[in-house]
Amino acid sequence: MREQQPPDEPDRPEPAGHLRPTSPAVLTGWAVAGIVGGWLLHPAAERLGGTAPIVTWAQPLALLLVVAILGGTAWSTWRTVHVQRVRLDPNQAVNRLVLARACAYVGALVAGGYLGYALSWLGDAAELADQRMWRSVVAAAAGVGVSVTALLLERACRVRSDGDAA
């Protein structure tokens, strides 16, 4: 027996996919979760292990390295897409968007975590309280830098659709 073929359907245009920019509400949620977690880390660590974690300069410097890498990638992407008017390969564009979105979320979480940890040291009479607090504030600022440069990378990947006005 012969199988029946479905009737020819007219060619339908492919649906256009749209990604919305990273939501400030989601970033705020991650930052608040980080603040709560960072603030709880200090008392929990002292109760469980006896010593709260020390914040060295390596943490903020590592975050600043991520900021530099993201910033360089954002600048290169922006130049390629908007100045040279070259389209990125689809996998490159998706990879950069995924990197940007993930780094924006993690940067907000890390910034909140270090800020919460810094706040937990306010008024503490411990010997290294001020050192931990200020280094945590610097690390929180670097975490904000990660989120900002990630959002710049996300913005650099944006292209006008054919229907947009010039």
N, C-alpha and C positions, 0 to 999 in steps of 0.2 A: 504494500500500500504506500501511497505517496502522501507525504506530509503536506498539509496546507500551509502556505506562506501567508503571514499577516499582510494585510493590504499596505501598500506604500503610504507611509505617513509623510506629510510635508516636512521639509527640513526646518527644524526649530533652532533658533539661535541658542548658543550655549548660555546658560545663566551666568551673569556676571557676579563674581564673588566680591564681597566687600568686608573689610575688616574695620572695625571701629578703633579709634585711638584708645590707648590705655586710659581707663577710667580713674579720675582722681579719687573717687569713693573707694575703689578697690585698693589703691595705693594707701589711702588713709587707714583702711581696715588692716592691712599688713603692718603698717607702722604702729598702730595701736596694739596689735597682737605682740609686736616686738617690744614695745614699752612695758607691757604687763610681764612678758617673759623675762626681760632684762631686770626689771625691778624685783621679781621673785627669785632670781638666780642668787643674789647676794645672801638673803636670809636662809634659803634652802641649802646652799653650799656650806654655810657655817654650821647649820644644824646637822647635816649629813657627814661632812668631811672635816669640819673644823676650820677650814680656811677658804676664803672667797678667792675666786680666780684673779690673777694679776693681769693687768692690761699693759702690754709692752708696746714699744713703738712699731713693732713688726705688724700688728693688726692694722693700724691706720695706713701704714706704708703699703701694705698689700692691697688695701682698698684703693689707694691712690694709683697704684699700678693698673688696676682694673679700669679706673676712670680714664687713665691715659690711653689704654688700648681701645676702650669704647669710643673715646673722643676721636682718636685717629681713624677708626672704622667709620664713624659718623661723618667725619670730614671727607674722607675718601668716597664714601657712598654719595654724599651730597654733590660733590664735584662731578662724579660720574653721571649721576641721574639728571642734575639740574643745570650744570654748566656745559658739560660735553654732550648732553642730551642722548646718552647711550642707555639702552634698556639693559637692566641686569638679567642674567639668566634666571628663570623661575626658581630653580633651587637656591641660587644665591640670595634672591630676594626673600624667600621664605626662611632660609637659615638666619639671615640678618634680622628679620622681624621676630623670629622665635628668640634669638639671643637678646634682642632689645627688650621684649616683653618679660622674659625671665629675669634679666638683670634689673629691670625696673622694680619688679616685685621683691626680689631678694635684697636689693638696695634699700627699699623702704623697710623691710623686716629687720635688716641689720642696723640701719640707722635708729629705728625704734628700740631695738635691743640694747644698743650701746647707750642711748639716751636714758632708758629705764635703769640700766646698771649705774649710770652716773647719778641719777636722782636717788638711788638707794643709798648712796654714800653721803648725801647731804646731812650734816649734823652728826655724823659718826665721828667718834674720837679716836678711831684706829690710827695707827702710825702711818700707814700708806693710803689713808682715805682720800686725801687731796690729790695725790698722784693718780690713783685709780679713777677718780672723778674726772680730772682734766684730760687724761688720756682717752677716757671713754667719750668725752665730749668731742675730741678731735676725731675719733673713729666714727662717731655718729655723723659729724659733718662730712667725712669721706663717704659714708654710706648714702647721704643725701646726694653727694656728687655722682655716685654710681647711678642712682635713679635718674638724675637730671641728664647725664650723658646718654643713658639708655633711651630716654624719651627723645633726645636729639637724634639718635640713630633711627628710632622708629619714624620720626618726622622726615629724616633724609630719604627713607625708602618710599615715601609717598609720591605717587605720580598722578598727573591730571588724567581723568578719564576723557575719552574723545568728545563727550558731550559738554565738558567744561568750557567756559568762555576764556579767551586768551587774556 
